[in-house]
Amino acid sequence: MTTDIQKLDPDTAINIAYDIFLEMAGENLDPADIVLFNLQFEDHGAVEFVETADDWEQEIGVLIDPDAFAEVWIGLVNADDEMDNVFAKFLISHREDEREFHVIWKK
């Protein structure tokens, strides 16, 4: 049951997602997006812990309990501080012993 799970704190979830992103981006993003990320991330980059959506089943084909996962987005923000260029959305299990994750990469 999810009530027995020690939930990830936002900083830990962000660190896990960012590490996975750096490791896998080269294989999953368009080369132009990698260049864009590298050029603009320092000034406009964001890694945000967001409320876990309940529509992941549509994306990954598996029904999940949103309370059992943390969601993190990695992308670039615009002048209004809104993330308008999302490179990856991460779903990370709160279970430390079974750290499952799913990623939706920018197409």
Secondary structure by P-SEA (a helix, b strand, c coil): cccccccccaaaaaaaaaaaaaacccccccaaaaaaaaacccccccccccccccccccccccccccccbbbbbbcccccccccccccbbbbbbcccccccccccccc
